[in-house]
Amino acid sequence: MKRRQFVGTSIFAGMPFIMRAEEGYLKPGETGYDQARQLFNSDLSPKPAYIAACRSEEEVRKAITFARNENLSVSVKSGGHCFIGSSMSDGSLSIDLGGMSQRVYLPESKELIAGPGVKLGKLYDVLLPQGRILPAGSCAGVGLGGLALGGGYGLFARQWGLTSDHMQRVKMVNGKGELMDSKDDPELLWACRGGGNGNFGVVTSMEFQTRAVRSTFGAQRFVVRGFSAKKAVAMMRDWFELAAGLPEPIFSGFVFNGRQITVLMTTSFTTGGPAFRKAAAAMKRIGFGSKGGINSPTAKALARYYGQAGPLPFYNVSGGFYHGFKDVEHASGEVADKVMGTGGLIFQVNTLGGAITRGPDSAYPHREYPFMGEIQAYWQRKSQREALIANVTALRKAIGAKAHYRNYPDATLENPLEAYYGSSLLQLRALKVRYDPDNLIRHPQSLTS
Ligand SMILES: Cc1cc2nc3c(=O)[nH]c(=O)nc-3n(C[C@H](O)[C@H](O)[C@H](O)COP(=O)(O)OP(=O)(O)OC[C@H]3O[C@@H](n4cnc5c(N)ncnc54)[C@H](O)[C@@H]3O)c2cc1C
């Protein structure tokens, strides 16, 4: 058996480490294994049988052949930000694509060719100086692979659509070890626009259309404190009503954290524009305070939302998709009581809709919803963990939404595939049979045929 040394890239950008393993794959107990299995969610402790850091289609193909010969399942990791660690299933061969982080912008066609392992921050570093952007998420450390294959939304999604709506071509090594190109199989592109996470194979390359972005970006934060639970519910209702009428270049997020509600409103125009000023005035009328809007160069403005780079322990789940306040009204009192009574528990709702509703035919099934909720828990002390997790699950159940975002997975959902893929599930299952008939590519919530 061949032994070799190679350099892998950890989820901490710029922190190289040396791996040494048989076949180039790391096993438990070997130097580098513990570092390589570290995910963004440090509450998780995955135990894959092997970790294969692959840097080319050929290396991916070899890793899949190895897994078939060893009778192992394959899980796939790009940026390692999955809430529940589905990129590193226990006992699997986990293919780590962190080293496949190429990003090439083609000025003539204004297209981007990217590897799945590229982090969003690094992508924006290439595109923003060209005056271009790929509408995607806000956090710099999230991997493009996992984000784009499940949908991908962010501050520009209402204006231009999801990340996956901008995907034009993908290449994938399927569960049979064959290299596929969506140019020859358009259904592969359909599936990868929202249904591609760890289901059919290993996506090794993606091509995207990009958008011209303005040189300035506007944002304003609105804050309210010192309210009763009843008042919090009223403010939630008012925000839903206001947010439903926002024009498409404006994004808004409602963040209910302890005894404070923060609403973020951003615009790809400026906060001085008439629509933004009207919305800001309405926010003040419903009781929020603000120090005023900020208009900054776009790259600087987006960097404010890049978030924490290193791992941290948390327990986040989708709160579900909503048409409006009526979909959470029945649970809103419980949301207010639990959030106000539990430090570290957050209920957040973000605006969707706009261009997302007009996106291309794709596996992403939730286009009709203008809102999406997320329930989050962060702890400083381990002793807070159990109660926080119980409250997250209780709130998710109290809200009782049936449709959930694949990229905000919840290991406790009863019917996760129906919740994530809805009306696309039948077609996705048929493709699973074609692309991965032996169910080699799998994790606890992956597609079954
Ligand atoms: C801090 C933080 C901020 C976030 N912000 C946003 C946001 O603004 N917008 C948003 O839409 N989402 C956001 N998310 C959710 C994010 O989209 C998902 O966690 C996403 O799946 C992460 O992708 P990844 O490549 O980093 O993760 P991974 O854990 O590497 O992968 C996630 C899933 O995709 C599969 N996968 C990854 N790469 C491939 C591939 N090449 N081929 C096949 N399957 C693959 C994995 O098997 C796994 O099931 C955020 C998550 C976190 C933790």
The ligand as an SDF file (V2000), in Angstrom:
LIG
                    3D

 53 58  0  0  0  0  0  0  0  0999 V2000
  -22.4210   30.6170   10.4960 C   0  0  0  0  0  0  0  0  0  0  0  0
  -23.3370   30.1890    9.3830 C   0  0  0  0  0  0  0  0  0  0  0  0
  -23.8820   31.1390    8.5390 C   0  0  0  0  0  0  0  0  0  0  0  0
  -24.7480   30.7740    7.5080 C   0  0  0  0  0  0  0  0  0  0  0  0
  -25.2860   31.7320    6.6890 N   0  0  0  0  0  0  0  0  0  0  0  0
  -26.0880   31.3610    5.6560 C   0  0  0  0  0  0  0  0  0  0  0  0
  -26.6340   32.3400    4.7700 C   0  0  0  0  0  0  0  0  0  0  0  0
  -26.4160   33.5400    4.9150 O   0  0  0  0  0  0  0  0  0  0  0  0
  -27.4110   31.8960    3.7420 N   0  0  0  0  0  0  0  0  0  0  0  0
  -27.6810   30.5770    3.5390 C   0  0  0  0  0  0  0  0  0  0  0  0
  -28.3840   30.2500    2.5870 O   0  0  0  0  0  0  0  0  0  0  0  0
  -27.2000   29.6440    4.3890 N   0  0  0  0  0  0  0  0  0  0  0  0
  -26.4180   30.0010    5.4230 C   0  0  0  0  0  0  0  0  0  0  0  0
  -25.9260   29.0440    6.2770 N   0  0  0  0  0  0  0  0  0  0  0  0
  -26.2680   27.6440    6.0330 C   0  0  0  0  0  0  0  0  0  0  0  0
  -25.3510   27.0760    4.9600 C   0  0  0  0  0  0  0  0  0  0  0  0
  -25.9010   27.3530    3.6810 O   0  0  0  0  0  0  0  0  0  0  0  0
  -25.2420   25.5500    5.1140 C   0  0  0  0  0  0  0  0  0  0  0  0
  -24.6910   25.2570    6.3590 O   0  0  0  0  0  0  0  0  0  0  0  0
  -24.3910   24.9590    3.9940 C   0  0  0  0  0  0  0  0  0  0  0  0
  -24.7790   23.6470    3.7630 O   0  0  0  0  0  0  0  0  0  0  0  0
  -22.9220   25.0380    4.3330 C   0  0  0  0  0  0  0  0  0  0  0  0
  -22.1390   24.6160    3.2620 O   0  0  0  0  0  0  0  0  0  0  0  0
  -20.6550   24.1160    3.5560 P   0  0  0  0  0  0  0  0  0  0  0  0
  -20.0790   23.7050    2.2710 O   0  0  0  0  0  0  0  0  0  0  0  0
  -19.9430   25.1030    4.3820 O   0  0  0  0  0  0  0  0  0  0  0  0
  -20.9530   22.8890    4.5130 O   0  0  0  0  0  0  0  0  0  0  0  0
  -20.6660   21.2860    4.5140 P   0  0  0  0  0  0  0  0  0  0  0  0
  -20.9040   20.9470    5.9080 O   0  0  0  0  0  0  0  0  0  0  0  0
  -19.3110   21.0460    3.9600 O   0  0  0  0  0  0  0  0  0  0  0  0
  -21.7280   20.7390    3.5350 O   0  0  0  0  0  0  0  0  0  0  0  0
  -23.1260   20.9020    3.7910 C   0  0  0  0  0  0  0  0  0  0  0  0
  -23.9180   19.8200    3.0640 C   0  0  0  0  0  0  0  0  0  0  0  0
  -23.7050   19.8950    1.6640 O   0  0  0  0  0  0  0  0  0  0  0  0
  -23.1180   18.6800    1.1740 C   0  0  0  0  0  0  0  0  0  0  0  0
  -22.0610   19.0400    0.2230 N   0  0  0  0  0  0  0  0  0  0  0  0
  -21.0840   19.9570    0.4480 C   0  0  0  0  0  0  0  0  0  0  0  0
  -20.2990   20.0420   -0.6350 N   0  0  0  0  0  0  0  0  0  0  0  0
  -20.7740   19.1500   -1.5330 C   0  0  0  0  0  0  0  0  0  0  0  0
  -20.3500   18.7750   -2.8450 C   0  0  0  0  0  0  0  0  0  0  0  0
  -19.2960   19.3530   -3.4210 N   0  0  0  0  0  0  0  0  0  0  0  0
  -21.0360   17.8220   -3.5040 N   0  0  0  0  0  0  0  0  0  0  0  0
  -22.1260   17.2550   -2.9250 C   0  0  0  0  0  0  0  0  0  0  0  0
  -22.5680   17.5730   -1.6870 N   0  0  0  0  0  0  0  0  0  0  0  0
  -21.8890   18.5200   -0.9930 C   0  0  0  0  0  0  0  0  0  0  0  0
  -22.5590   18.0000    2.3890 C   0  0  0  0  0  0  0  0  0  0  0  0
  -22.4840   16.6010    2.2190 O   0  0  0  0  0  0  0  0  0  0  0  0
  -23.5310   18.4090    3.4620 C   0  0  0  0  0  0  0  0  0  0  0  0
  -24.6690   17.5770    3.4190 O   0  0  0  0  0  0  0  0  0  0  0  0
  -25.0670   29.3980    7.3270 C   0  0  0  0  0  0  0  0  0  0  0  0
  -24.5170   28.4410    8.1760 C   0  0  0  0  0  0  0  0  0  0  0  0
  -23.6710   28.8260    9.2010 C   0  0  0  0  0  0  0  0  0  0  0  0
  -23.1030   27.7860   10.1270 C   0  0  0  0  0  0  0  0  0  0  0  0
  1  2  1  0
  2  3  1  0
  2 52  2  0
  3  4  2  0
  4  5  1  0
  4 50  1  0
  5  6  2  0
  6  7  1  0
  6 13  1  0
  7  8  2  0
  7  9  1  0
  9 10  1  0
 10 11  2  0
 10 12  1  0
 12 13  2  0
 13 14  1  0
 14 15  1  0
 14 50  1  0
 15 16  1  0
 16 17  1  0
 16 18  1  0
 18 19  1  0
 18 20  1  0
 20 21  1  0
 20 22  1  0
 22 23  1  0
 23 24  1  0
 24 25  2  0
 24 26  1  0
 24 27  1  0
 27 28  1  0
 28 29  2  0
 28 30  1  0
 28 31  1  0
 31 32  1  0
 32 33  1  0
 33 34  1  0
 33 48  1  0
 34 35  1  0
 35 36  1  0
 35 46  1  0
 36 37  1  0
 36 45  1  0
 37 38  2  0
 38 39  1  0
 39 40  1  0
 39 45  2  0
 40 41  1  0
 40 42  2  0
 42 43  1  0
 43 44  2  0
 44 45  1  0
 46 47  1  0
 46 48  1  0
 48 49  1  0
 50 51  2  0
 51 52  1  0
 52 53  1  0
M  END
$$$$
